Amino acid sequence: MSEDSLPRPPMRVGPPPRHHMAVMIWLAVFPTLTVLQLLLGDLLRDTPTVLRTLVLATVAVPIVIYGLLPPLQRLRNYLISRRE
């Protein structure tokens, strides 16, 4: 069996550069905050700004970190490994 006919192991993609991370975070945070504002805006309308921000951040951060960034990172890895 020649070396050319052996299956290649899946390519490992390194950690994303900062500008990739910034784009992925923006893609996760902007829609999350928009949806939360639409859902909770009326409920939080009369609360002080700091409290409103605390509530939105407390809900948004876990959604972004555990729910949205992992699929975005997998998508990035897939796109990069396909390109090479």
C-alpha positions, -999 to +999 in steps of 0.1 A: +000+000+000+015+033-010+016+064+011-007+082-014-035+057-009-036+059+029-064+080+043-052+113+057-060+120+093-084+149+099-066+182+099-063+200+132-071+236+131-053+258+156-068+283+179-085+312+162-066+345+158-080+375+177-098+389+147-116+356+140-126+355+177-138+391+176-160+383+146-174+351+161-182+369+194-199+397+175-219+372+155-230+356+188-235+387+210-254+410+186-283+387+178-285+374+214-288+409+228-313+419+202-335+390+209-332+395+247-341+432+243-372+422+222-382+396+248-374+414+280-374+451+270-409+459+282-403+439+314-371+458+322-381+492+308-385+509+342-355+493+359-323+513+363-297+510+335-272+491+357-297+466+368-311+461+333-275+456+320-268+431+348-299+411+339-292+411+302-255+402+307-264+374+331-287+358+306-266+366+275-232+354+286-241+317+291-261+317+259-231+330+239-204+310+257-221+276+259-247+278+232-235+299+202-196+300+203-190+263+201-210+258+168-194+290+154-160+276+162-169+242+146-181+261+115-148+281+114-128+249+118-148+232+090-144+261+066-107+264+073-100+226+069-120+225+037-100+254+022-067+237+027 
